Amino acid sequence: MKKILLNLILSITFVSNVFGSEAEINPGDTSWMLISTALVMLMTPGLALFYGGMVRKKNVLGTMMHSLISIGIVTAIWFIFGYSLAFGPDRFSIIGSFEYLFLNNVTTSPHPDYCPTIPHQLFMAFQLMFAIITPALISGALAERIKFSSYVVFLILWLIIVYLPVAHWVWGVGGWIRNLGALDFAGGLVVHIISGYSALAGAVVLGKRKGYLKEPMPPHNLTMTLLGTAILWFGWFGFNGGSAISSGQLSVTAFVNTHIASAIASISWLVAEWIHRKKPTLLGLASGVVAGLVGITPAAGFVTPFSSFIIGLIAGLICYFAVSLKAKLGYDDALDAVGVHGVGGTVGAIATGLFATKAINSAGNDGLFYGNPALLGVQVLSVVVAIIYSFVISYILFKLIDAVMGLRVSNEEEIEGLDISQHGENGYGW
């Protein structure tokens, strides 16, 4: 009898050791994060439609390729070493280690720091979708004139030198910006600011499109852009709501804040455009939606719904006027990546320093309006660092690539269109 009991105890102990961590997995959290990961993945094809409709028809396929190619390239890098450098054990508060090389040690068990209630592999996949869409956002400023081969080289180098370190600084355990106490719930710094100001560097180095401000360059298919807007809005609920890494009160708050801010920003952008240009446009409405989504991203899990209303209102207005100023400032941001993502991310990150409250998220902090001006200072510092680092490194990368292989297509190729000259195909038949 004693022998039977001993064997039973040993068996239970063995099962507990092997599968004990699985018992910590919350099925509800896991289900929500699977859905959120799929939603964020859908955003990149949504971005392809959003950007694709805004260019001239001779460049629609080339523009969409800029987004879609990111899925394959970034996934490969993320699998080999990208995730490890972004979220692996910290080295000097600057970068992760190679512990997760080829996803080694990234199992279906939870991770105590990043995802205590869902599989580590699921957290990895969720973060992968963020890494995929971020460089694709940059392409909006480069549209209709960059060589595809040069864009691919830039995408690879930028992901390694800009995205992976910044992701670790802000979100990685031990990252120096995280250690300062800066708050970025879903990517104001990591996604929108660094992509927006990298886009600015690209627009400056590439120069203006042939005929810019001298000949009409209207969007060729706003119905496509509207479809892309709808997909982005839909996917953003996973983008922000999923950043709670759980299914519960915080994910609900982020979800609600996301919708309120985007809806209000669409109105504020449209009203500003109506007053300024005398007519409200569908493109303006769609741009306002995205501006609101960008603006609320860093704050979504730290602020009240009322604060999200204010953030959306401000983001729509400021992003509209930022886009309106690009011609006067002398750069050709073809699809408004700088004005919407760079400026919108900046607005949201600073607004987090104003409106954040521990009443919403005890893991966050109180902002200026809740008695803690120090958070605003930290947010501003993190924004300045992200802008300078992303712009300077991207400027250098664009210059190096231009010197080695050339950045821009020839005048003849630009006139012919990138679809034919770069890909040998036509979006609307021959």
Legacy VTK file of the C-alpha trace (Angstrom):
# vtk DataFile Version 3.0
C-alpha trace
ASCII
DATASET POLYDATA
POINTS 430 float
0.000 0.000 0.000
2.818 2.377 0.916
4.512 1.614 -2.405
1.329 2.406 -4.332
0.916 5.723 -2.488
4.561 6.615 -3.075
4.248 5.914 -6.808
1.054 7.987 -6.928
2.755 10.928 -5.218
5.727 10.699 -7.582
3.408 10.598 -10.586
1.487 13.642 -9.396
4.745 15.491 -8.739
6.018 14.654 -12.227
2.814 15.843 -13.891
2.860 19.001 -11.786
6.438 19.789 -12.773
5.806 19.215 -16.460
2.381 20.785 -16.805
2.097 22.957 -13.730
2.716 26.200 -15.589
-0.073 25.321 -18.023
-2.523 25.504 -15.116
-1.708 29.205 -14.823
-2.956 29.898 -18.340
-6.284 31.705 -18.368
-8.495 30.487 -21.248
-10.350 33.805 -21.468
-7.142 35.820 -21.655
-5.711 33.426 -24.203
-8.807 33.583 -26.388
-8.840 37.370 -26.363
-5.142 37.564 -27.180
-5.508 35.110 -30.069
-8.263 37.329 -31.468
-6.253 40.502 -30.828
-3.198 39.070 -32.555
-5.282 38.209 -35.617
-6.839 41.697 -35.570
-3.443 43.390 -35.508
-2.195 41.162 -38.327
-5.190 42.272 -40.421
-4.155 45.905 -39.961
-1.179 45.586 -42.317
-3.293 44.498 -45.321
-5.704 47.226 -44.174
-2.868 49.728 -44.339
-2.039 48.480 -47.850
-5.605 49.320 -48.924
-5.578 52.647 -47.059
-2.321 53.760 -48.678
-3.052 52.075 -52.022
-6.206 54.080 -52.614
-4.449 57.384 -51.910
-1.845 57.157 -54.672
-2.242 57.480 -58.436
-3.400 54.302 -60.145
-0.015 53.706 -61.786
1.502 53.204 -58.310
-1.212 51.249 -56.497
0.478 47.839 -56.544
3.908 49.202 -55.668
2.424 51.066 -52.722
0.567 48.002 -51.465
3.711 45.904 -51.843
5.479 48.209 -49.373
3.070 47.103 -46.668
2.654 43.456 -47.576
6.372 42.682 -47.970
6.824 43.639 -44.330
4.824 40.599 -43.222
7.326 38.125 -44.643
10.558 39.973 -43.925
9.754 41.028 -40.369
8.430 37.577 -39.473
11.702 35.985 -40.587
13.831 38.441 -38.604
11.546 38.219 -35.569
11.822 34.419 -35.584
15.612 34.341 -35.967
16.688 37.041 -33.513
14.293 40.007 -33.496
12.067 38.906 -30.642
15.103 37.954 -28.597
16.714 41.384 -28.980
13.463 43.205 -28.217
12.188 41.098 -25.300
15.031 38.811 -24.283
16.763 39.237 -20.904
18.146 42.747 -20.646
21.695 43.792 -21.468
22.804 47.195 -20.115
19.213 48.563 -20.327
19.768 48.937 -24.091
18.954 45.658 -25.803
17.846 42.105 -25.125
20.059 39.030 -25.205
20.129 36.065 -27.592
18.362 33.727 -25.173
15.328 33.521 -27.476
17.304 33.006 -30.697
15.132 31.063 -33.200
12.422 31.281 -30.496
14.443 28.970 -28.268
12.856 28.933 -24.783
9.744 30.701 -26.095
7.271 28.033 -25.058
3.533 27.631 -24.634
3.944 28.305 -20.919
3.386 31.814 -19.510
6.189 34.320 -18.991
6.139 35.788 -15.461
6.989 39.330 -16.557
5.326 39.768 -19.926
2.359 37.401 -19.969
1.586 35.591 -16.705
-1.766 34.228 -17.904
-1.211 33.410 -21.596
1.362 31.322 -23.517
4.693 33.031 -24.120
4.461 32.127 -27.806
1.190 34.045 -28.054
2.750 37.166 -26.542
5.612 36.798 -29.023
3.156 36.552 -31.927
1.187 39.580 -30.706
4.339 41.675 -30.556
5.348 40.398 -33.995
2.263 42.003 -35.518
3.317 45.369 -34.067
6.788 44.950 -35.527
5.276 44.135 -38.938
3.080 47.204 -39.313
5.538 49.774 -37.940
8.002 49.959 -40.858
5.074 49.680 -43.285
3.768 52.988 -41.902
6.978 54.696 -43.026
6.273 53.827 -46.647
3.491 56.405 -46.786
6.038 59.213 -46.990
8.104 57.406 -49.639
5.291 56.474 -52.006
5.463 56.860 -55.786
9.221 57.368 -56.048
11.343 54.887 -54.048
13.019 51.837 -55.615
11.553 48.630 -54.248
14.967 47.029 -53.716
16.171 50.031 -51.741
12.996 50.034 -49.673
13.511 46.373 -48.766
17.095 47.018 -47.648
15.941 49.995 -45.586
13.147 47.954 -43.989
15.585 45.262 -42.851
18.190 47.657 -41.478
15.625 49.943 -39.855
13.905 47.102 -38.054
17.207 45.922 -36.587
18.779 49.276 -35.730
15.734 51.366 -34.799
12.697 49.247 -33.942
14.278 46.465 -31.883
16.269 48.755 -29.541
13.384 51.199 -29.026
10.948 48.355 -28.338
13.332 47.078 -25.680
13.898 50.532 -24.179
10.173 51.147 -23.770
8.614 47.694 -23.233
11.442 45.321 -22.367
12.033 44.465 -18.734
15.128 46.479 -17.808
14.805 48.909 -20.738
16.023 52.359 -19.739
12.915 54.300 -20.842
10.715 51.804 -19.042
12.912 52.226 -15.961
12.358 55.993 -16.102
8.637 55.350 -15.690
7.511 56.436 -19.156
4.111 55.070 -20.173
3.324 53.726 -23.636
0.353 51.412 -23.498
0.203 50.238 -27.106
2.879 51.946 -29.176
2.760 55.751 -29.275
6.538 55.788 -28.995
7.427 52.326 -30.256
5.163 52.362 -33.313
3.949 55.816 -34.303
6.607 58.301 -33.250
9.570 56.340 -34.557
7.802 55.465 -37.819
6.519 59.020 -38.314
9.846 60.770 -37.856
11.707 58.086 -39.779
9.235 58.835 -42.566
10.179 62.496 -42.329
13.853 61.594 -42.775
12.961 59.541 -45.833
10.887 62.327 -47.383
13.753 64.783 -46.882
16.401 62.500 -48.419
14.208 61.284 -51.303
12.969 64.710 -52.276
9.642 65.631 -53.791
7.733 63.660 -56.373
8.088 64.844 -59.940
5.442 67.520 -60.475
4.601 67.877 -56.764
2.486 71.017 -56.211
2.678 71.716 -59.956
0.259 69.095 -61.247
-2.757 67.340 -59.708
-2.014 64.152 -57.765
-5.441 63.149 -56.416
-6.103 59.765 -54.781
-7.162 57.310 -57.477
-9.584 55.210 -55.404
-11.040 56.613 -52.204
-13.401 53.663 -51.868
-10.288 51.502 -51.387
-8.998 53.977 -48.804
-12.319 53.854 -46.956
-12.156 50.053 -46.849
-8.620 50.304 -45.487
-9.809 52.790 -42.865
-12.537 50.411 -41.734
-10.069 47.513 -41.428
-7.600 49.669 -39.501
-10.312 50.874 -37.120
-11.527 47.302 -36.597
-8.015 45.963 -36.087
-7.094 48.748 -33.683
-9.409 47.271 -31.066
-6.965 44.376 -30.932
-3.994 46.734 -31.175
-5.013 48.698 -28.071
-7.398 46.335 -26.315
-4.965 43.450 -26.697
-2.166 45.478 -25.145
-3.769 44.777 -21.774
-2.444 41.210 -22.358
-5.606 39.976 -20.679
-9.355 39.915 -21.019
-10.879 42.043 -18.314
-11.522 45.570 -17.086
-8.350 47.054 -18.556
-8.925 45.628 -22.028
-12.493 46.964 -21.936
-11.271 50.433 -20.964
-8.701 50.431 -23.764
-11.345 49.220 -26.221
-13.832 51.954 -25.263
-11.182 54.688 -25.207
-9.988 53.630 -28.650
-13.409 54.013 -30.209
-14.251 57.299 -28.504
-10.981 58.976 -29.474
-11.120 57.879 -33.104
-14.749 58.921 -33.527
-14.182 62.354 -31.983
-10.983 62.921 -33.966
-12.849 62.177 -37.191
-15.291 64.961 -36.322
-12.661 67.497 -35.237
-10.561 66.887 -38.370
-13.623 67.165 -40.607
-14.848 70.385 -38.968
-11.376 71.936 -39.230
-11.193 70.963 -42.903
-14.718 72.251 -43.551
-13.877 75.626 -42.058
-10.415 75.826 -43.622
-11.092 74.408 -47.106
-14.850 75.069 -47.278
-15.710 71.422 -48.021
-15.694 68.251 -45.910
-14.030 65.309 -47.658
-14.093 61.549 -47.237
-10.295 61.513 -47.183
-10.383 64.039 -44.354
-12.849 61.938 -42.398
-10.728 58.817 -42.877
-7.551 60.665 -41.915
-9.243 61.963 -38.779
-10.208 58.436 -37.768
-6.593 57.288 -38.040
-5.313 60.396 -36.244
-7.595 59.616 -33.306
-6.514 55.990 -33.262
-2.866 57.047 -33.230
-3.411 59.702 -30.573
-5.111 57.390 -28.097
-2.698 54.489 -28.584
-0.131 55.377 -25.879
-2.860 56.431 -23.439
-5.587 53.845 -24.070
-5.005 51.832 -20.904
-4.156 54.734 -18.609
-6.932 57.329 -19.055
-10.672 57.723 -18.517
-13.195 57.799 -21.377
-13.611 61.550 -20.834
-9.876 62.034 -21.281
-9.982 59.927 -24.443
-12.661 62.296 -25.773
-10.310 65.255 -25.192
-7.335 63.420 -26.690
-9.332 62.569 -29.804
-10.513 66.151 -30.161
-6.987 67.520 -29.883
-5.394 64.860 -32.075
-7.807 65.483 -34.939
-7.182 69.236 -34.901
-3.416 69.148 -34.483
-2.880 66.399 -37.060
-5.038 68.238 -39.582
-2.976 71.397 -39.293
0.278 69.420 -39.291
-0.713 67.830 -42.614
-1.776 71.215 -43.963
1.672 72.664 -43.236
3.776 70.075 -45.072
3.873 71.988 -48.355
4.926 75.184 -46.585
7.627 73.298 -44.705
8.993 71.967 -47.989
8.782 68.193 -47.697
6.667 65.740 -49.682
5.018 63.347 -47.259
2.954 61.652 -49.940
0.423 59.878 -47.703
0.692 61.927 -44.485
2.696 59.446 -42.433
4.507 62.285 -40.661
1.483 64.451 -39.937
-0.729 61.601 -38.743
1.620 59.062 -37.157
4.562 61.209 -36.081
2.536 64.159 -34.838
-0.384 62.057 -33.611
1.917 59.776 -31.641
3.606 62.820 -30.093
0.254 64.299 -29.080
-0.832 61.018 -27.509
2.400 60.414 -25.619
2.382 63.898 -24.108
-1.341 63.683 -23.366
-0.606 60.505 -21.401
1.570 62.608 -19.137
-1.397 64.901 -18.554
-4.345 62.523 -18.246
-2.998 59.205 -16.932
-4.481 58.040 -13.650
-3.856 55.067 -11.370
-7.614 54.825 -10.909
-7.715 53.284 -14.379
-4.481 51.302 -14.237
-2.659 50.788 -10.961
0.406 49.595 -12.873
0.660 53.029 -14.520
0.994 56.408 -12.845
-0.839 59.650 -12.229
-0.262 62.454 -14.708
-0.116 66.227 -14.295
-3.883 66.642 -13.946
-3.881 64.066 -11.157
-1.161 65.736 -9.123
2.024 64.290 -10.618
3.854 66.699 -12.968
6.905 64.409 -12.986
5.197 61.995 -15.381
4.740 64.748 -17.948
8.467 65.462 -17.803
9.296 61.802 -18.326
6.866 61.559 -21.241
8.344 64.623 -22.941
11.866 63.282 -22.478
10.928 59.913 -23.965
9.268 61.631 -26.933
12.335 63.791 -27.613
14.654 60.777 -27.436
12.445 58.715 -29.756
12.188 61.544 -32.301
15.905 62.293 -32.377
17.023 58.672 -32.458
14.586 57.561 -35.156
15.139 60.613 -37.366
18.937 60.645 -37.159
19.430 56.905 -37.652
16.886 56.794 -40.471
18.466 59.788 -42.185
21.848 58.050 -42.065
20.364 54.791 -43.379
18.633 56.532 -46.276
21.832 58.393 -47.162
23.943 55.225 -47.045
21.495 53.254 -49.164
21.308 56.122 -51.642
25.104 56.199 -51.915
25.424 52.432 -52.377
22.465 51.493 -54.586
20.361 54.590 -55.128
17.051 55.326 -53.427
14.932 56.797 -56.127
13.651 55.480 -59.418
14.631 57.325 -62.586
12.481 60.135 -63.987
11.265 57.818 -66.754
10.322 55.092 -64.274
8.516 57.583 -62.046
6.508 58.864 -64.994
5.699 55.320 -66.101
4.697 54.354 -62.570
6.152 51.985 -60.001
3.741 49.172 -60.832
5.266 48.650 -64.269
8.825 49.827 -63.646
9.385 47.982 -60.361
7.057 44.992 -60.566
6.119 44.488 -64.214
2.404 44.389 -63.518
-0.603 46.640 -63.651
-3.289 47.040 -61.015
-6.098 47.643 -63.492
-5.252 45.566 -66.532
-3.262 46.371 -69.616
LINES 1 431
430 0 1 2 3 4 5 6 7 8 9 10 11 12 13 14 15 16 17 18 19 20 21 22 23 24 25 26 27 28 29 30 31 32 33 34 35 36 37 38 39 40 41 42 43 44 45 46 47 48 49 50 51 52 53 54 55 56 57 58 59 60 61 62 63 64 65 66 67 68 69 70 71 72 73 74 75 76 77 78 79 80 81 82 83 84 85 86 87 88 89 90 91 92 93 94 95 96 97 98 99 100 101 102 103 104 105 106 107 108 109 110 111 112 113 114 115 116 117 118 119 120 121 122 123 124 125 126 127 128 129 130 131 132 133 134 135 136 137 138 139 140 141 142 143 144 145 146 147 148 149 150 151 152 153 154 155 156 157 158 159 160 161 162 163 164 165 166 167 168 169 170 171 172 173 174 175 176 177 178 179 180 181 182 183 184 185 186 187 188 189 190 191 192 193 194 195 196 197 198 199 200 201 202 203 204 205 206 207 208 209 210 211 212 213 214 215 216 217 218 219 220 221 222 223 224 225 226 227 228 229 230 231 232 233 234 235 236 237 238 239 240 241 242 243 244 245 246 247 248 249 250 251 252 253 254 255 256 257 258 259 260 261 262 263 264 265 266 267 268 269 270 271 272 273 274 275 276 277 278 279 280 281 282 283 284 285 286 287 288 289 290 291 292 293 294 295 296 297 298 299 300 301 302 303 304 305 306 307 308 309 310 311 312 313 314 315 316 317 318 319 320 321 322 323 324 325 326 327 328 329 330 331 332 333 334 335 336 337 338 339 340 341 342 343 344 345 346 347 348 349 350 351 352 353 354 355 356 357 358 359 360 361 362 363 364 365 366 367 368 369 370 371 372 373 374 375 376 377 378 379 380 381 382 383 384 385 386 387 388 389 390 391 392 393 394 395 396 397 398 399 400 401 402 403 404 405 406 407 408 409 410 411 412 413 414 415 416 417 418 419 420 421 422 423 424 425 426 427 428 429
